[in-house]
Amino acid sequence: MELVQYIIMNNSLGMNKGKIAAQCAHSSVSVLEKVDDDTISEWKINGMKKVVLKIGTTEELLELFEKAKRKHPCALITDAGRTQIEAGSKTCFACGPITEEEGNKYFGKLKLL
């Protein structure tokens, strides 16, 4: 079973590519604090696969985050408001690494960013 880290971006905020990349990085690193060392090692050995998906609204982002975090390690990113968007904006969350099978249960209907 291949492990995948999923990053779900809030597509409603109008962030530019650089801001999106920074937010993805924040979430990817933050969630690893919640993952056990064996899972991280296995994920690293197999290429650290990541899938970045988009969701349409903050409400949808938060709903999916709450659902996924019940069973899996997740990290929600809240922006500080120093550049493009308002302080407190929920930009994205990362989940996992988890198996693709588990990921598809939560994220299978979302489109790639």
MOCOR-V589021 format. One record per residue. N is the residue number from 1. PHI is phi in radians with two decimals (NA if undefined). PSI is psi as a letter, one per 40 degrees, with the letter a starting at -180 (none if undefined). OMEGA is omega in radians with two decimals (none if undefined). Layout:
n->(N,N)
phi->(PHI,PHI)
psi->(PSI,PSI)
omega->(OMEGA,OMEGA)
This chain:
n->(1,2,3,4,5,6,7,8,9,10,11,12,13,14,15,16,17,18,19,20,21,22,23,24,25,26,27,28,29,30,31,32,33,34,35,36,37,38,39,40,41,42,43,44,45,46,47,48,49,50,51,52,53,54,55,56,57,58,59,60,61,62,63,64,65,66,67,68,69,70,71,72,73,74,75,76,77,78,79,80,81,82,83,84,85,86,87,88,89,90,91,92,93,94,95,96,97,98,99,100,101,102,103,104,105,106,107,108,109,110,111,112,113)
phi->(NA,-1.43,-1.58,-2.35,-1.74,-1.80,-2.13,-1.93,-1.70,-1.35,-1.43,-1.60,-1.62,1.20,-1.26,-1.39,-1.05,-1.14,-1.13,-1.05,-1.07,-1.11,-1.16,-1.03,-1.10,-0.97,-1.21,-1.05,-1.27,-1.06,-1.20,-1.15,-1.14,-1.84,-1.94,-1.23,-1.06,-1.12,-1.14,-1.07,-1.08,-1.07,-1.09,-1.11,-1.03,-1.70,1.76,0.90,-1.04,-2.26,-2.21,-1.87,-2.11,-2.10,-2.37,-1.39,-2.47,-1.09,-1.06,-1.13,-1.02,-1.16,-1.08,-1.21,-1.03,-1.07,-1.19,-1.19,-1.25,-1.13,-2.08,-2.36,-1.16,-2.45,-2.36,-1.65,-1.82,-1.99,-1.30,-1.41,1.41,-1.48,-2.21,-1.60,-2.23,-1.16,-0.99,1.60,-1.13,-1.54,-1.53,-2.97,-2.51,-1.97,-2.30,1.62,-1.31,-2.36,-1.20,-1.04,-1.04,-1.14,-1.02,-1.12,-1.10,-1.69,-2.07,-1.06,-1.64,-1.43,-1.73,-1.07,-1.18)
psi->(h,h,h,h,h,h,h,h,h,h,e,e,e,f,i,i,d,d,d,d,d,d,d,d,d,d,d,d,d,d,d,d,e,e,i,i,d,d,d,d,d,d,d,d,d,e,e,f,h,i,h,h,i,i,i,d,i,d,d,d,d,d,d,d,d,d,d,d,e,d,e,i,h,i,h,h,h,h,i,e,f,e,c,d,i,i,h,e,h,h,d,i,i,i,h,a,h,i,i,d,d,d,d,d,d,d,e,d,e,i,i,i,none)
omega->(-3.14,3.09,-3.10,2.97,3.14,3.07,-3.07,-3.07,3.05,-3.03,-3.06,-3.00,3.11,3.13,3.06,-3.04,3.13,3.12,3.11,-3.14,3.13,-3.14,3.06,-3.14,3.10,-3.07,-3.13,-3.14,-3.07,-3.08,-3.10,3.06,-3.08,-3.05,-3.13,-3.04,-3.13,3.12,3.11,-3.14,3.13,3.14,3.14,-3.13,-3.08,2.96,3.10,-3.11,3.08,3.05,-3.12,-3.06,-3.14,3.09,-2.90,-3.06,3.07,-3.14,3.11,3.11,-3.10,3.11,-3.14,3.08,-3.12,-3.14,-3.08,-3.05,3.07,-3.07,-2.99,3.08,-3.14,3.08,3.12,-3.12,3.09,-3.04,3.14,3.08,-3.10,-3.07,-2.91,-2.99,-3.09,3.02,3.14,3.12,3.08,-3.00,-3.06,2.90,3.05,3.10,3.03,0.51,3.06,3.12,3.08,3.14,3.09,3.14,-3.13,3.11,-3.07,-2.92,-3.03,-3.10,-3.14,3.14,3.07,3.12,none)
